[in-house]
Amino acid sequence: MLGRRILKDRVAHGTMATLTVFVILMVLVMAVGLCLKSAPVLEGQSLWTLLGSSEWKPMKGQFGFLPFIMGTLWVTFLAVLIALPISLLTAIFLTEYARPVVRRFVFPALDILAALPSVIYGVWGMLVIVPWISERLAPHFVEFSSGYTVLAAGIVLGVMVIPLLVSLFIEVFSSVPMELREASIALGATRWQTTRKVVLRKTLPGVLAATVLAISRAMGETIAVLMVCGCVIGIPTSVLDSAYPIPALIANNYGEMLSMPLYESALMFAALILFAVVLIFNLISRIVLYRIERRDA
């Protein structure tokens, strides 16, 4: 009997270790595959030329990715700027202030929003956000705008990210023991002071981790952003300019450009850029989280 239990334990340990190694290898295989596919375009132009140039002329073999990188950053950080305060305050209300009956209705609504296909958000953006920007907002600042702008993409993407962020924040805030809240209130703190000084301070690493996850999710979004960003090659200078994020570039051109090996390699290099940006961003965030946890330990 004891030998059987030991055998089961070893099998379970070996299975979990194998799956863990497999997950790590998946990331490495993806990175190696993208590097191999990107090799032809890297042989024709230097890395700094590809990353720092704005010239995009595939027929002439010129691939400048700077407009696409900047478009991705503009849209992503605008979306997070919109979604983060809304999500944070909503999660605080639901965990610290809302009655159970309110949570019973809000949680299913968040699940529905999170489960909606991205194309629905894109259609909503085209029918509502784009006309509002073109007809109502933009005339106050510029002479003309089609509405297909960084702002439209940021709003649509921000709305998409909100359910994810709210759910993550609720999980993080719910991990704080109720005894800490009760001790703070017993010492004379108000509910808001308890939230700000106890709950938020205790969960700061978790909040940062959730935000990083949302940024990574936003960077890779394709269909909804593709439908409202304008897809104009150029570096945006304001939120009322059109943009062309990297996921939209790949989705727009990959299928019909397979007959041009160099163009296909350039699109694979675009995917490699997106992969590297998300990876570097997550590594930096992990370093920051590690330092915060060491400081608070």
Backbone torsions as a table, in degrees:
resi	resn	phi	psi	omega
1	MET	NA	-47.2	179.4
2	LEU	-63.5	-39.8	179.4
3	GLY	-63.3	-36.2	178.6
4	ARG	-66.9	-40.6	178.4
5	ARG	-65.3	-40.2	178.2
6	ILE	-64.8	-39.7	178.7
7	LEU	-63.6	-43.9	178.3
8	LYS	-61.6	-40.8	179.9
9	ASP	-63.6	-41.9	179.6
10	ARG	-67.5	-39.9	178.2
11	VAL	-63.1	-44.2	179.1
12	ALA	-62.9	-43.0	179.0
13	HIS	-62.3	-45.7	-179.9
14	GLY	-64.8	-38.7	179.1
15	THR	-64.1	-46.7	-179.1
16	MET	-66.0	-39.6	178.2
17	ALA	-64.6	-39.1	179.4
18	THR	-64.7	-44.5	179.5
19	LEU	-64.6	-37.1	178.0
20	THR	-63.5	-45.2	177.3
21	VAL	-62.9	-37.7	179.7
22	PHE	-62.9	-41.3	179.1
23	VAL	-63.0	-44.2	178.4
24	ILE	-63.1	-42.1	179.5
25	LEU	-64.6	-32.4	177.5
26	MET	-59.3	-43.6	178.7
27	VAL	-63.7	-43.9	-179.7
28	LEU	-65.3	-41.8	179.6
29	VAL	-63.4	-41.5	177.5
30	MET	-60.9	-44.8	-179.4
31	ALA	-64.1	-44.7	180.0
32	VAL	-64.5	-42.2	179.5
33	GLY	-61.4	-43.4	178.2
34	LEU	-65.8	-37.7	178.2
35	CYS	-64.3	-42.8	179.9
36	LEU	-65.1	-42.1	179.4
37	LYS	-68.7	-26.4	-179.2
38	SER	-86.4	-7.9	-174.5
39	ALA	-57.8	-42.7	-178.8
40	PRO	-58.8	-43.3	-178.8
41	VAL	-72.0	-29.4	177.6
42	LEU	-73.1	-25.8	176.4
43	GLU	-73.6	-30.1	-178.3
44	GLY	-82.6	-30.0	-178.4
45	GLN	-137.7	154.0	178.7
46	SER	-74.6	159.5	-179.4
47	LEU	-60.9	-41.8	-177.6
48	TRP	-68.9	-32.7	175.6
49	THR	-66.7	-42.5	179.6
50	LEU	-64.1	-41.6	-176.5
51	LEU	-81.5	-28.6	-173.5
52	GLY	-104.1	-4.8	-177.7
53	SER	-95.4	151.1	177.0
54	SER	-106.5	1.9	-178.7
55	GLU	-80.6	117.0	178.2
56	TRP	-121.0	91.9	179.7
57	LYS	-133.5	81.8	-174.7
58	PRO	-57.7	-36.0	-178.6
59	MET	-66.0	-23.7	177.9
60	LYS	-100.2	3.7	179.7
61	GLY	75.8	22.6	179.1
62	GLN	-106.7	119.2	-176.4
63	PHE	-128.1	96.0	176.1
64	GLY	-103.7	117.4	-172.1
65	PHE	-95.0	1.0	-176.4
66	LEU	-58.6	-44.2	178.8
67	PRO	-59.9	-36.1	-177.8
68	PHE	-74.5	-37.2	176.6
69	ILE	-64.6	-46.4	-179.7
70	MET	-66.1	-37.9	177.1
71	GLY	-62.2	-40.7	177.4
72	THR	-62.8	-45.4	-178.9
73	LEU	-66.6	-42.7	178.9
74	TRP	-57.7	-53.5	-175.1
75	VAL	-65.5	-43.4	-176.7
76	THR	-64.2	-50.1	-175.5
77	PHE	-73.2	-28.4	172.8
78	LEU	-66.7	-41.6	178.6
79	ALA	-61.7	-44.1	-180.0
80	VAL	-68.4	-36.6	177.4
81	LEU	-61.8	-35.5	177.9
82	ILE	-76.4	-44.5	-171.4
83	ALA	-78.5	-33.2	-171.7
84	LEU	-61.6	-53.6	-179.4
85	PRO	-64.0	-38.6	178.9
86	ILE	-62.6	-47.1	-177.6
87	SER	-66.2	-42.1	-177.7
88	LEU	-64.0	-46.8	-179.1
89	LEU	-68.4	-36.4	177.6
90	THR	-64.3	-44.1	179.4
91	ALA	-64.9	-39.3	177.3
92	ILE	-61.9	-44.1	179.6
93	PHE	-62.0	-45.3	-175.7
94	LEU	-68.4	-33.8	-177.4
95	THR	-89.9	-29.3	-171.9
96	GLU	-109.9	-24.3	-172.0
97	TYR	-122.7	-35.6	-170.5
98	ALA	-69.4	148.2	175.2
99	ARG	-80.1	158.5	-179.1
100	PRO	-55.3	-35.2	-178.6
101	VAL	-65.5	-33.7	177.9
102	VAL	-68.4	-44.4	178.7
103	ARG	-62.1	-34.9	-178.6
104	ARG	-62.2	-29.0	179.3
105	PHE	-94.0	-32.6	-174.9
106	VAL	-76.0	-41.1	-177.1
107	PHE	-59.8	-45.9	175.2
108	PRO	-62.5	-34.9	177.9
109	ALA	-63.8	-40.2	177.1
110	LEU	-64.2	-39.6	178.6
111	ASP	-63.8	-38.7	179.0
112	ILE	-66.1	-44.4	179.1
113	LEU	-62.1	-40.0	-179.9
114	ALA	-68.3	-28.4	-175.8
115	ALA	-88.2	-11.4	-178.3
116	LEU	-64.6	136.8	175.6
117	PRO	-61.7	147.3	-176.9
118	SER	-63.3	-27.0	-179.5
119	VAL	-64.5	-29.0	177.7
120	ILE	-67.1	-41.3	175.6
121	TYR	-63.0	-38.7	178.6
122	GLY	-63.7	-43.5	178.1
123	VAL	-64.0	-42.4	176.9
124	TRP	-59.6	-41.6	178.2
125	GLY	-63.5	-40.7	179.6
126	MET	-67.1	-37.0	-175.2
127	LEU	-85.3	-26.1	-173.8
128	VAL	-117.1	-56.7	-172.1
129	ILE	-71.2	-47.1	-177.9
130	VAL	-59.8	-49.9	177.1
131	PRO	-62.0	-36.3	179.3
132	TRP	-63.2	-43.3	178.4
133	ILE	-66.1	-44.5	-176.0
134	SER	-67.2	-40.9	-171.9
135	GLU	-98.6	-28.7	-173.0
136	ARG	-107.8	-48.7	-171.9
137	LEU	-88.3	-53.7	-172.8
138	ALA	-59.4	-38.0	-179.8
139	PRO	-57.7	-20.0	177.8
140	HIS	-78.3	-13.9	-173.4
141	PHE	-124.8	-34.1	-178.7
142	VAL	-132.1	164.7	-177.8
143	GLU	-71.7	-39.1	-180.0
144	PHE	-150.9	143.6	173.5
145	SER	-150.1	135.4	178.0
146	SER	-73.6	-16.2	-176.6
147	GLY	93.9	-20.2	177.5
148	TYR	-84.2	88.7	-167.3
149	THR	-134.7	175.0	172.8
150	VAL	-58.8	-39.3	-179.3
151	LEU	-63.2	-43.9	178.9
152	ALA	-61.8	-46.0	179.0
153	ALA	-64.1	-39.8	179.6
154	GLY	-64.8	-40.3	179.4
155	ILE	-66.4	-47.7	-179.2
156	VAL	-62.2	-45.5	-179.6
157	LEU	-67.2	-37.4	177.4
158	GLY	-62.3	-42.3	177.4
159	VAL	-63.9	-36.6	178.1
160	MET	-65.8	-34.8	-175.2
161	VAL	-80.7	-24.4	-175.0
162	ILE	-54.8	-49.5	-179.9
163	PRO	-58.8	-39.5	178.1
164	LEU	-63.3	-47.2	-178.6
165	LEU	-64.9	-43.7	-179.5
166	VAL	-60.3	-45.1	179.6
167	SER	-61.6	-43.2	179.5
168	LEU	-66.4	-43.0	-180.0
169	PHE	-64.0	-39.3	178.7
170	ILE	-62.4	-42.5	177.5
171	GLU	-62.4	-40.3	-179.1
172	VAL	-67.1	-47.1	-178.2
173	PHE	-67.2	-33.5	-179.4
174	SER	-69.3	-16.8	179.9
175	SER	-77.5	-12.2	179.3
176	VAL	-75.7	125.4	-179.0
177	PRO	-59.7	140.7	179.2
178	MET	-63.3	-26.0	-179.6
179	GLU	-61.9	-35.0	178.6
180	LEU	-65.4	-41.0	177.2
181	ARG	-63.7	-45.4	-178.9
182	GLU	-64.8	-37.4	178.0
183	ALA	-65.3	-40.2	178.9
184	SER	-64.5	-45.1	179.5
185	ILE	-66.0	-35.5	178.9
186	ALA	-65.0	-27.2	178.4
187	LEU	-83.6	1.1	175.4
188	GLY	104.3	3.0	179.6
189	ALA	-75.3	146.7	174.1
190	THR	-75.9	171.7	-179.7
191	ARG	-65.0	-39.8	179.1
192	TRP	-67.4	-39.7	176.7
193	GLN	-63.0	-38.0	177.0
194	THR	-64.4	-42.6	178.5
195	THR	-62.6	-43.8	-174.3
196	ARG	-77.2	-41.4	-173.5
197	LYS	-90.0	-23.6	-176.1
198	VAL	-110.2	-59.9	-172.9
199	VAL	-66.8	-51.7	-177.3
200	LEU	-66.7	-39.9	179.7
201	ARG	-67.2	-38.9	-179.8
202	LYS	-68.5	-33.3	-173.8
203	THR	-103.6	13.9	-177.3
204	LEU	-56.2	-45.7	176.8
205	PRO	-58.7	-40.5	178.6
206	GLY	-66.0	-38.2	177.6
207	VAL	-64.0	-42.7	178.6
208	LEU	-65.4	-41.0	178.9
209	ALA	-63.6	-41.4	178.2
210	ALA	-64.6	-39.0	179.0
211	THR	-65.5	-41.2	177.5
212	VAL	-62.3	-42.0	178.1
213	LEU	-61.8	-40.3	178.9
214	ALA	-66.7	-39.2	178.3
215	ILE	-64.4	-43.2	178.0
216	SER	-61.6	-40.3	177.9
217	ARG	-65.1	-40.6	-177.4
218	ALA	-69.2	-35.9	-178.0
219	MET	-62.3	-30.9	-176.1
220	GLY	-95.7	-0.6	-179.1
221	GLU	-66.7	138.3	-170.9
222	THR	-118.5	-66.5	-166.3
223	ILE	-62.9	-50.4	-177.3
224	ALA	-61.4	-43.0	179.4
225	VAL	-67.8	-41.0	180.0
226	LEU	-57.5	-34.6	-175.1
227	MET	-77.0	-19.0	-173.5
228	VAL	-128.2	-2.6	-173.7
229	CYS	-84.3	-16.9	179.6
230	GLY	99.6	-32.0	177.5
231	CYS	52.5	48.4	175.5
232	VAL	-107.8	126.2	-178.2
233	ILE	-73.1	116.4	-179.3
234	GLY	167.4	155.9	179.5
235	ILE	-83.5	118.6	179.2
236	PRO	-63.9	141.6	175.4
237	THR	-113.5	-10.0	176.4
238	SER	-154.4	169.8	-178.7
239	VAL	-72.5	-11.0	178.5
240	LEU	-95.1	7.1	173.4
241	ASP	-92.1	154.1	173.5
242	SER	-74.7	160.6	-179.5
243	ALA	-139.7	167.2	179.4
244	TYR	-140.6	81.9	-178.8
245	PRO	-64.8	159.9	-177.6
246	ILE	-60.0	-45.1	178.6
247	PRO	-59.0	-37.1	178.2
248	ALA	-66.7	-38.1	177.3
249	LEU	-59.6	-47.0	-178.6
250	ILE	-65.7	-45.7	-178.3
251	ALA	-65.3	-35.5	-176.9
252	ASN	-73.3	-33.0	-166.4
253	ASN	-117.1	-16.4	-168.8
254	TYR	-64.5	-48.4	-173.6
255	GLY	-61.8	-39.6	-174.6
256	GLU	-90.8	-1.8	-177.5
257	MET	-112.5	14.5	-179.2
258	LEU	-66.4	-20.5	-179.7
259	SER	-76.2	-10.4	179.1
260	MET	-111.0	100.0	-174.9
261	PRO	-55.7	-40.7	-178.1
262	LEU	-67.8	-38.1	178.0
263	TYR	-66.1	-42.1	176.6
264	GLU	-60.6	-41.2	177.9
265	SER	-63.5	-38.2	178.4
266	ALA	-64.2	-39.2	178.4
267	LEU	-68.7	-35.1	175.3
268	MET	-67.2	-34.0	176.0
269	PHE	-67.8	-34.8	174.7
270	ALA	-61.3	-43.0	176.2
271	ALA	-62.9	-37.3	178.5
272	LEU	-65.9	-39.3	176.9
273	ILE	-59.7	-47.7	-179.9
274	LEU	-61.7	-42.6	177.7
275	PHE	-59.7	-46.0	-177.3
276	ALA	-67.6	-40.6	-179.6
277	VAL	-62.3	-46.5	179.3
278	VAL	-63.9	-41.4	-180.0
279	LEU	-64.1	-48.0	-179.8
280	ILE	-63.1	-42.2	179.7
281	PHE	-61.3	-41.8	179.1
282	ASN	-68.4	-37.5	177.6
283	LEU	-63.7	-43.5	178.3
284	ILE	-62.0	-42.8	-179.6
285	SER	-64.1	-37.0	178.5
286	ARG	-65.1	-37.5	177.4
287	ILE	-64.6	-43.5	178.9
288	VAL	-62.9	-45.1	179.2
289	LEU	-61.6	-40.4	179.4
290	TYR	-61.7	-42.2	-179.8
291	ARG	-68.4	-37.9	178.0
292	ILE	-65.1	-42.9	179.9
293	GLU	-65.8	-36.8	177.5
294	ARG	-67.8	-38.0	-179.7
295	ARG	-67.6	-37.9	-177.1
296	ASP	-85.4	-9.4	-176.9
297	ALA	-69.8	NA	NA
